[in-house]
Amino acid sequence: MSLKALSAVPLLVLAGPLAAQDLAIPDDWTWHADGAAKVVSGQDVEGGEFRFVRMPPGWHVTTTTAGVVMHPRSHTVQGRYAVEVEAHWFGNREGGEWTMPADAPWGISLDHPDAPADNPRRMEFLIRRDGMVSIQATDGDQVIPVAEWTADTAVKRHNGNGIVTYVLRMEYVAERVRFSVNGKEILNVEVGPAPYAVIPGLHVGPGLNLHVSRFDLITPLAPPRPAREG
C-alpha cells in the first residue's frame, strides 16, 4: 500500500506566488492540535492557529503556539511496513532575515487505533533542529523514551539559514523498529509484537514551518532513499 510518491519541491515555487495564495485545507486528512488551536488556510498565521494546506507537490504545515498531529484518513499499516517522509524545513523569517526554527521536534507518528485524540497512545520518530533524533512513546500525558536523543553525522543541523531537506523513514520488521534519516539507519530498537494495525501520520511541534513533499506508506519494504541534493 502506498500513497502517491511526490517529486521534490522546487524551492522557487515555495517562495513565489503559490505560497501567497489561500489554498485548500486537505479534506482527506484528519488532525488534532496538542493545545487550543484552530486550522487556517491563509498565508498569515497568528498565535493559537496552525496552517495546514494542500500545496502541490505535497502539503504545507505552519504551527505557532501548539503542535499538531495529522493523519491521512482511512489508512493503517500492520505486519511488516515502513513510513517514509520527505520534508523541507524552513527557517523562520523576521524582517526579511532567516532566523532559527523553534526547538520543538517533528516527525513520524504511529497512533493506536482505539485511543481517543485527547488521551493518545502513540510511538513517534522525531528530529530536532540540533540534529538529534529520538523514538518516544506517549501514553496519555506520559512520555516514555524508547530511544534517547542521539546525534549522527547523517543528520544535518538546521542553523536557521534557509531551507533544509530531510528524508525520515521508520520501519517495523520482526518486532523491531528502525529509524533512518537521509538513508542512514540511526536507531534500531526491539519493541516486541504489534498485534493491531496502527494509524500513521505526522507530528509537527509548535513554532515550525515545513513543506512535506512525500508521505509514503510502504509494504513490502524497499531500501531507504537518500535525501535529494539541494
C-alpha positions, 0 to 999 in steps of 0.5 A, a space after each residue: 500500500 502506498 500513497 502517491 510518491 511526490 517529486 521534490 519541491 522546487 524551492 522557487 515555487 515555495 517562495 513565489 506566488 503559490 505560497 501567497 495564495 489561500 489554498 485548500 485545507 486537505 479534506 482527506 486528512 484528519 488532525 488534532 492540535 496538542 493545545 487550543 488551536 484552530 486550522 487556517 488556510 491563509 498565508 498569515 498565521 497568528 498565535 493559537 492557529 496552525 496552517 495546514 494546506 494542500 500545496 502541490 507537490 505535497 502539503 504545507 504545515 505552519 504551527 505557532 503556539 501548539 503542535 499538531 498531529 495529522 493523519 491521512 484518513 482511512 489508512 493503517 499499516 500492520 505486519 511488516 511496513 515502513 513510513 517514509 517522509 520527505 520534508 523541507 524545513 524552513 527557517 523562520 523569517 523576521 524582517 526579511 532575515 532567516 532566523 532559527 526554527 523553534 526547538 520543538 521536534 517533528 516527525 513520524 507518528 504511529 497512533 493506536 487505533 482505539 485511543 481517543 485524540 485527547 488521551 493518545 497512545 502513540 510511538 513517534 520518530 522525531 528530529 530536532 533542529 540540533 540534529 538529534 533524533 529520538 523514538 518516544 512513546 506517549 501514553 496519555 500525558 506520559 512520555 516514555 523514551 524508547 530511544 534517547 536523543 542521539 546525534 549522527 553525522 547523517 543528520 544535518 543541523 538546521 542553523 536557521 539559514 534557509 531551507 533544509 531537506 530531510 528524508 525520515 523513514 521508520 520501519 517495523 520488521 520482526 518486532 523491531 523498529 528502525 529509524 533512518 534519516 537521509 538513508 542512514 539507519 540511526 536507531 534500531 530498537 526491539 519493541 516486541 509484537 504489534 498485534 493491531 494495525 496502527 494509524 500513521 501520520 505526522 507530528 509537527 511541534 509548535 513554532 515550525 514551518 515545513 513543506 512535506 513533499 512525500 508521505 509514503 506508506 510502504 509494504 513490502 519494504 524497499 531500501 531507504 532513499 537518500 535525501 535529494 541534493 539541494 
